[in-house]
Amino acid sequence: MKKSRRAFLQDAAMGAAALIAGIRSETRDAIESLAPGREMGRADFPELRKQYMLSEDITYLNHASIGTIPRPVHEAREKYLEVCESNPWRYMWSGEWDEPREEVRAKAADYLNASADDIAFTHNTTEVFNLLAHGLDLGDGDEVLYSSLNHAGASICFEKFGPEYGYSVNSFEIPFGEAGALDRQELLDRYDRHITSSTRLLVLPHIDNTVGLRHPLADFSRLARDRGVDYVAVDAAQTVGMIPIDLEEAGVDVLATSAHKWLQAPKGISLAYFSPRIRQELKPMWVTWGQNREAWQGTARLYEDYGTRNLPELLTLGHAIDFQNKIDRGEREAYLKELHEFARGQADAWLDTGWKSPVDWEMGGSLYAVEIRSKPANAFHRELWVNNAMVFRPFEAENFNCVRLSPNILTSKEEVERFFELTGRA
């Protein structure tokens, strides 16, 4: 995929459409070459780390905070950026980006089993919940409901703007120390007890970012409809790219993600789903020139920012999805489940650690809280980073002193095992 700078800039004499098409073709070929003619499976996973730019001395167990972009995807982004910068006026505002952009939209829709008209390109998960806090027709007598497991990015906006717009916010507690032990029905019952006749919007994480408790989406959609709740909005920052998602089956109204995590896309670009039903009521958070196109009326495109776009990152998102599609989804989930079970066994085996996340994979995911009994989690995190170059996330709260591990398929069992060995020695 490498070209000399002179050769690349000579290519700039070509039209933007040809340049973009060339980059897309080269990147597809590079991704296909990882396992020609087939999807990558378990036998290929040990070699995957070579496709990333992680430092060799780092043990990276923090994909739930921020992922790492595959090398072919990164190289495509560099080339799109150079197209833009070789003639910014022409290559940012020409129409040659339109068709490739819509192809990425269709690719994202297919990845989630939705329609292209349902997909908007956003910047991150927080943006989507701010859009809901501003744009839904909520007012006096209306209520937004969520639990304490919500990420701040999916809750603070409602607390801020609820009083301004006149709607109320009902947030109830699910202590971290209890969350990992809840089964499906117990979790549904916790929410059911707090739904009222005023609840119009239910907000929940698909998998929360601390203990990794999975919320079964189809079950929550049915609960909401049975109780008269208008809309269900899902924070899927921790699941899009980790586990399969079928939006037709899920029945939710909004699903937001941050593509820099498990989709391993460039930072600052993401995607979101808006159902046709909620689009009838939801107003855009900002309005600019691109939203007046007649063909886009009534589609999720109205929720995008059509000022100066990060088009190189947007097109690169398509290649990130290509890369993820190259990995067999069943094999991915089976391996992550195997790591989950291995880590749980390790946590139970050592005296200084304990398991605080769901035991059942179907109620969990590839992020889990491990109790640290020997010292404060923050101090433990600093120690293992400074001395052993291990990357993970500490959490300290009342009766909850844990670190969160979030391995991906490029993570080996040996890396997980080493974490626990060092924990036992610390």
Number of C-alpha atoms within 10 A of each C-alpha: 11 7 9 8 10 9 9 16 14 10 14 17 10 10 14 22 16 13 19 21 14 13 19 20 11 15 23 17 14 18 22 17 11 18 14 12 9 12 17 22 16 15 8 14 19 12 11 14 15 13 15 15 12 15 9 9 9 13 21 23 22 20 23 26 17 14 21 20 22 23 16 23 27 21 17 25 24 15 22 22 17 18 24 18 13 14 12 13 10 15 22 19 13 13 12 18 19 12 11 19 19 14 14 21 25 18 20 25 21 13 19 18 14 20 20 20 21 22 26 24 21 23 22 21 23 21 20 28 24 19 17 21 25 21 16 18 13 21 14 12 12 18 23 24 24 22 20 15 23 22 18 10 16 24 24 16 18 24 16 13 16 21 13 11 15 14 22 21 20 16 17 15 10 16 15 22 18 13 21 23 17 18 18 15 9 12 19 16 12 15 19 14 9 14 22 15 11 17 23 22 23 22 21 27 27 25 25 25 22 25 28 29 31 26 21 17 22 16 14 21 22 15 17 22 13 9 15 15 22 16 21 22 25 26 28 24 29 28 23 21 24 24 16 14 16 14 21 13 12 16 18 22 21 25 28 27 28 30 30 25 25 25 25 24 28 23 18 14 23 25 23 28 27 25 22 16 11 17 20 11 12 20 17 20 18 14 15 12 9 14 19 11 10 8 9 13 13 13 20 23 24 25 24 22 20 15 10 8 13 14 20 23 23 27 23 27 30 22 26 27 20 21 24 22 15 19 19 15 18 12 17 22 19 15 20 22 18 15 21 27 15 14 21 20 13 19 23 13 13 13 12 18 20 19 20 26 29 24 19 16 18 14 20 22 27 25 27 29 29 28 23 22 15 15 12 17 23 15 11 17 19 16 14 17 15 10 8 14 15 21 21 22 20 22 18 12 11 8 9 19 22 30 25 26 27 27 24 24 22 16 20 16 16 8 16 21 15 13 21 19 13 11 19 17 8 12
